[in-house]
Amino acid sequence: MPAPGAAPVLTPAHFRPELYATLISPSSPAPASAFLALVRHARALPATPGQADSQRELSGAGRAEFQLQLARLEAMRFGCDKLWTSPWRRARETSQMLGGVCKREPEDHEGLCSDPSSPEGIELIAQASEQALASRVVLVGHQPWLAQIARGLGVLDVRDIECGEVIWLQRRPVRGWVTAARLYPG
């Protein structure tokens, strides 16, 4: 049992074997397996009067909780080939923290801060699902849009995504996209 506040030890038993192999493999231009990961931003401060929702920053508690997620991901030697983020402040701050672990600079994508049925959302889903067939793609964004993206890909078991949660989706030849693993915060 890990000490309180310590990252738990994660083993292949926590994930499907092919996902674990992908998660711990070193970055390469052509990974043996591919995935699409959805990451909801860490907990943020409430908006102050007159503050736009897009300008809300992460709370201290949200940062601390996401640091635990990062420690878990680091223990798995997590990597990605693409790190796309909503340009909204709380998602951007979360993706910058995540970028340190996966050694990638986040790229802003407007589709991650808009309805998935909008032109930006449709374009994002098409790009992400195509890229994730051959690489490891991470999307950092907001609820309910991330869950709607998952359901739009046919992943019906993703309804709510907690702040700081990481969900891995994999493409299966017969069933389409499926949830491969979920890493809950806390």
LUMVOGU-747560 format. One line per field, with one value per residue (C-alpha): residue in one letter; x, y, z. Coordinates in Angstrom, 1 decimal, m for minus. Layout:
BEGIN
resn <- c(A / ...)
u <- c(X / ...)
v <- c(Y / ...)
w <- c(Z / ...)
***
This chain:
BEGIN
resn <- c(M / P / A / P / G / A / A / P / V / L / T / P / A / H / F / R / P / E / L / Y / A / T / L / I / S / P / S / S / P / A / P / A / S / A / F / L / A / L / V / R / H / A / R / A / L / P / A / T / P / G / Q / A / D / S / Q / R / E / L / S / G / A / G / R / A / E / F / Q / L / Q / L / A / R / L / E / A / M / R / F / G / C / D / K / L / W / T / S / P / W / R / R / A / R / E / T / S / Q / M / L / G / G / V / C / K / R / E / P / E / D / H / E / G / L / C / S / D / P / S / S / P / E / G / I / E / L / I / A / Q / A / S / E / Q / A / L / A / S / R / V / V / L / V / G / H / Q / P / W / L / A / Q / I / A / R / G / L / G / V / L / D / V / R / D / I / E / C / G / E / V / I / W / L / Q / R / R / P / V / R / G / W / V / T / A / A / R / L / Y / P / G)
u <- c(0.0 / 1.5 / 2.0 / m0.7 / m0.3 / 2.2 / 1.5 / 0.2 / 2.3 / 0.6 / 1.3 / 0.1 / m2.8 / m4.3 / m4.6 / m5.2 / m1.8 / m1.6 / m2.4 / 0.2 / 2.8 / 1.9 / 1.9 / 5.4 / 7.0 / 9.5 / 8.3 / 8.7 / 7.4 / 5.4 / 4.2 / 3.3 / m0.2 / m2.1 / m4.7 / m6.8 / m6.7 / m9.2 / m8.1 / m10.5 / m8.7 / m7.8 / m10.2 / m10.4 / m11.3 / m14.9 / m15.2 / m15.0 / m17.7 / m17.3 / m14.6 / m15.1 / m15.4 / m12.5 / m10.2 / m10.7 / m7.4 / m6.6 / m7.1 / m4.2 / m6.1 / m6.7 / m3.0 / m2.0 / m4.5 / m3.3 / 0.3 / m0.7 / m2.1 / 1.2 / 3.2 / 1.1 / 1.6 / 5.3 / 5.5 / 4.1 / 6.6 / 3.6 / 4.2 / 2.2 / 2.8 / 0.3 / m1.0 / m3.9 / m5.6 / m8.5 / m7.1 / m9.2 / m6.9 / m7.7 / m7.2 / m4.1 / m2.6 / m3.4 / m1.9 / 1.3 / 1.6 / 1.0 / 3.4 / 6.2 / 5.6 / 5.0 / 7.7 / 5.4 / 4.3 / 0.5 / m1.1 / m4.3 / m7.4 / m10.6 / m12.6 / m11.9 / m13.7 / m16.8 / m19.7 / m18.6 / m21.3 / m19.9 / m17.7 / m14.6 / m15.7 / m16.4 / m13.0 / m11.3 / m13.0 / m12.1 / m8.4 / m8.1 / m9.7 / m7.6 / m4.3 / m5.1 / m5.2 / m1.4 / m0.2 / m0.8 / m3.1 / m4.1 / m7.0 / m7.2 / m10.6 / m13.9 / m17.0 / m19.4 / m17.6 / m15.0 / m17.7 / m19.7 / m16.6 / m16.3 / m19.9 / m19.7 / m16.9 / m19.3 / m17.9 / m21.2 / m19.8 / m18.2 / m20.8 / m19.1 / m15.4 / m14.0 / m11.7 / m8.2 / m9.4 / m7.6 / m9.5 / m7.8 / m9.7 / m8.5 / m9.8 / m10.9 / m11.4 / m14.9 / m16.4 / m14.8 / m13.6 / m13.7 / m12.6 / m9.3 / m8.6 / m9.6 / m7.3 / m9.3 / m7.9 / m7.5)
v <- c(0.0 / 3.4 / 6.1 / 8.7 / 11.2 / 8.9 / 7.7 / 4.1 / 1.5 / 0.7 / m2.6 / m4.3 / m5.7 / m2.2 / m2.0 / m4.2 / m5.7 / m3.9 / m0.6 / m1.0 / m1.8 / 1.4 / 3.5 / 2.4 / 2.3 / 5.1 / 7.8 / 6.8 / 8.0 / 4.8 / 3.4 / m0.3 / 0.6 / 3.8 / 5.5 / 8.6 / 9.9 / 12.3 / 14.5 / 16.8 / 19.8 / 19.9 / 21.6 / 25.3 / 28.3 / 29.6 / 32.6 / 36.0 / 38.6 / 39.7 / 37.1 / 35.1 / 31.3 / 30.9 / 32.8 / 30.6 / 29.3 / 26.1 / 26.1 / 25.1 / 22.0 / 21.2 / 21.6 / 19.3 / 16.7 / 16.7 / 16.4 / 13.0 / 12.0 / 13.2 / 11.1 / 8.1 / 8.8 / 9.3 / 6.0 / 4.4 / 6.3 / 7.8 / 9.4 / 10.9 / 12.0 / 14.8 / 16.9 / 19.0 / 21.4 / 23.8 / 27.3 / 28.1 / 28.9 / 26.0 / 23.4 / 25.2 / 25.1 / 21.4 / 20.6 / 22.5 / 20.4 / 17.2 / 18.4 / 18.1 / 14.4 / 13.5 / 15.9 / 17.6 / 21.3 / 21.6 / 22.7 / 24.8 / 23.5 / 25.6 / 22.4 / 21.5 / 24.5 / 24.3 / 21.9 / 18.8 / 19.3 / 22.8 / 23.0 / 23.3 / 20.3 / 18.2 / 19.0 / 18.2 / 14.8 / 13.9 / 14.9 / 13.3 / 10.0 / 9.8 / 10.7 / 8.2 / 5.3 / 5.4 / 7.6 / 8.5 / 11.5 / 13.3 / 15.8 / 18.2 / 19.8 / 20.3 / 18.4 / 17.8 / 18.2 / 15.5 / 13.0 / 14.0 / 13.4 / 9.9 / 9.1 / 10.5 / 8.0 / 5.2 / 4.9 / 4.8 / 4.1 / 7.6 / 9.9 / 12.1 / 12.8 / 14.0 / 17.0 / 15.6 / 12.2 / 10.5 / 8.1 / 6.0 / 5.0 / 2.4 / 1.5 / m2.1 / m3.6 / m4.8 / m2.7 / 0.7 / 2.9 / 1.4 / 2.5 / 0.8 / 2.3 / 5.2 / 6.8 / 8.6 / 11.5 / 11.3)
w <- c(0.0 / m1.0 / 1.6 / 1.7 / m1.2 / m3.0 / m6.5 / m6.5 / m8.3 / m11.6 / m13.3 / m16.5 / m14.5 / m14.4 / m18.2 / m21.2 / m22.1 / m25.5 / m24.0 / m21.2 / m23.9 / m25.8 / m22.6 / m21.5 / m25.0 / m25.8 / m28.1 / m31.7 / m35.0 / m35.5 / m32.2 / m32.1 / m30.9 / m31.0 / m28.8 / m28.3 / m24.7 / m23.3 / m20.3 / m18.6 / m17.2 / m13.5 / m11.0 / m11.5 / m9.5 / m9.9 / m12.1 / m10.4 / m11.2 / m14.8 / m15.6 / m18.8 / m18.2 / m20.6 / m18.3 / m15.2 / m13.8 / m12.0 / m8.2 / m5.9 / m5.0 / m8.6 / m9.4 / m6.5 / m7.5 / m11.1 / m9.9 / m8.5 / m11.9 / m13.5 / m11.0 / m12.0 / m15.7 / m15.2 / m13.4 / m16.5 / m18.7 / m20.5 / m23.8 / m26.7 / m30.2 / m30.3 / m27.3 / m28.3 / m25.9 / m25.6 / m25.6 / m22.5 / m19.6 / m17.3 / m20.1 / m21.3 / m17.8 / m17.4 / m20.8 / m20.0 / m16.8 / m18.9 / m21.6 / m19.1 / m18.6 / m22.2 / m23.5 / m26.0 / m26.4 / m26.3 / m29.5 / m29.2 / m31.0 / m31.0 / m31.5 / m27.9 / m26.5 / m28.7 / m29.2 / m31.1 / m33.6 / m34.6 / m37.7 / m35.4 / m33.3 / m36.4 / m37.8 / m34.5 / m34.2 / m37.8 / m37.3 / m33.9 / m34.9 / m38.0 / m36.3 / m33.4 / m35.8 / m36.1 / m33.2 / m29.6 / m29.4 / m26.2 / m26.1 / m23.1 / m22.7 / m21.0 / m19.8 / m21.4 / m24.8 / m24.2 / m23.2 / m26.3 / m28.5 / m27.0 / m27.6 / m31.1 / m31.7 / m30.5 / m26.9 / m25.0 / m21.5 / m21.2 / m19.8 / m17.2 / m16.9 / m13.6 / m13.4 / m14.0 / m15.2 / m18.1 / m20.4 / m23.1 / m26.2 / m28.7 / m32.1 / m32.5 / m36.0 / m35.3 / m32.5 / m33.4 / m30.6 / m27.1 / m23.6 / m22.9 / m19.5 / m17.1 / m14.6 / m12.0 / m10.0 / m6.2)
***
